[in-house]
Amino acid sequence: MERPMVYFEDLNTPLEISMDDLESFMESDEHGAAHSDDVRNFEVVENVGSSIVLTYERHLDGQWKRSRTRVTSFPPYCRWIEELEGDLAGSRFVGVHRPDGPRIRVDIFGDIQCKGKGPEELRTYWLDVLAKSHQEDVAALRKFRSRK
């Protein structure tokens, strides 16, 4: 099956955290895969400038599958993510954090592809991933703020 590229966007999602607290959270050990049960065995294999390359396993279609991702950060406002290896290889997207008074707004958009998934199945799958990630982030942010 050809790997179709599907554009997605999830715009204007509120997070009840300040930009300063978000930056502290993103630099902490509590950020990242530590709060998700769909990824495991993270390892930073490259760290150059504002970019890191990670290898890890992602739970996808009932199996743990190896992935490799480059994340380029422009804290606290933006992250560019490129999937380099694995079923999502070739996918690329950006997350933008915008101040909105005492909280922030999050925009995530880009192109996603996945081995074995057609366009509509892929769009549904990815929007579900984003929704779950948001729920996990909210819980991790609450825990982080309670320790401050």
C-alpha positions, 0 to 999 in steps of 0.5 A: 500500500502506498503511504499517503501523506495526510495534512492535519491541524489541531488549532487553538487548544488551551493549556492552563499554564504560563509560558514560563511554567511551560518552559520549566516543564519542558526542561524538566524530567517530567516532560516527554515520554515519561507521562505516556504509556504509548511510548517507551525505551527513549534514548537520546542518540544525538544532541546538536544545538537546538535539535535532538534525535531520539530512538524509542518504541511506539505502541502502534496497531497492538505492537511495540515498534521502533521509531526514530525522531528528530525534535528541533526546539525553539523554547518555549514557543515552537517545536518542529518534529520529523519522524525519521524511521518507523511506521510514521517515517516521513511525517513532519509537524510543528507545535506552536505555543502562544501566550493568552493571558495566564495560559497558552494556546497550542497549535499543532499542524503538519503532514503525517503518513503511516505504513498500512493506513489509508488517508481517513483511517490515518487522520482519525488515528492521528487526531486520537493520538493528539487528543490522548497526548493532550490529556496526558500533558494536562495531567503531567502539567498538573502534577508538575505545578503541584510540586512547584 
